[in-house]
Amino acid sequence: MVRRVEIVVSSLLRERLAQGHPWVYRNHVPSHVRLPSGAWVIVRCGAWRGYALWDAEGPIALRIFSTRTVPDIAWLRERLTAAWNLRAPLRAAGITAYRWVFGEGDGVPGIVVDRYNDIAVLQASSAGTLTLIEDVATAILKVDPTVRRVALRMATESRSAIDEGDEGDGDARLRSLYGESPPREIVVVEHGIRFAVALHTAQKTGLFLDQRENRRFVEGLAAGRTVLNCFAYTGGFSLYALRGGARQVVSVDVGKGLASATARNLALNRLDDGRHRFETADCFELLEQYAAAGQRFDLVILDPPSFARRKESRYAAQRAYVRLNALGMRCVKPGGLLATASCTTQVGPEAFREALASAGALAERRLRIIHEAGQPLDHPVPAHFPEGRYLKFVVGRVEEAV
């Protein structure tokens, strides 16, 4: 219920709010405003008016949900239905793991819903949006009665993931909202590839769903190639490369238990483990060793975690991308391919390309871009919310500098 509270913000925000941008930062809110997280308020900016959810902490004070009404179960059901219909092509393709609701991208700021078979896993980005979780769970069951379990992924460390533009990777636990608690492991299908997912202990909500189409693109490049997959996690890109006919794949990640998780996925897909090796190591350090030893691959894949959570860290992130990609290029055979990604919102597509150019100069290589992509269908980016475009994926031919 909306309190009799109106918050008037600067007219400088009017154009952005009129376009539909869903955030008002705390430094744009009058300092005297004191409300509990989860309070619905009216936001005014000149003649513009919207209904927003208040957060008492964090950089984002207000998340705007509607210009017409305060969201209720019927409103949430309408938004979830629209998001459900948008994902119809994924279900038609036999994909059983996808992002059903992508927060601001689907008009439900701060709320993420991932679908794994008949399980819905929710995340809330703040204390304010956490107050909506029960209503979202109710709406889920109304939109899709085939859902058997609904669970909330609770962070065990303080974080505001979507506030920073990236999803955190901290430890988390599941709290059942409907039905039995999800099992320790489930098996989902993605373009015919089977993945074992440990919902209770995995990063994100269980699987890096946003790289689905990029993994499939790599499959088409892999035939006959030697492949190095850095930051491999449970072997997503490696599985596709092996199915695509890669001659040899080396997966690298420092995470505990990831080698056995990758082996489990290889077995699920009956892929030849004789063509695969897992190295449990720091990717930067191993790339340094390979580069120094002259170890080269036909295709190097770099899919690191975010290098920046806040805007003030973006320059450090840019430097990290330069260093990482320079090392990667030094490990690619002349004329080979580099497939590299960034999930750091603070580094945009143009800045990422600049980092790749700088990396080429550092490695005395040139990168000729042959493919660029972003997020898949289930991670839509509204034109009025460019912050939602966090994923960059670039494939390029690595050539010697002339």
Disulfide bonds with the S-S distance in Angstrom:
none
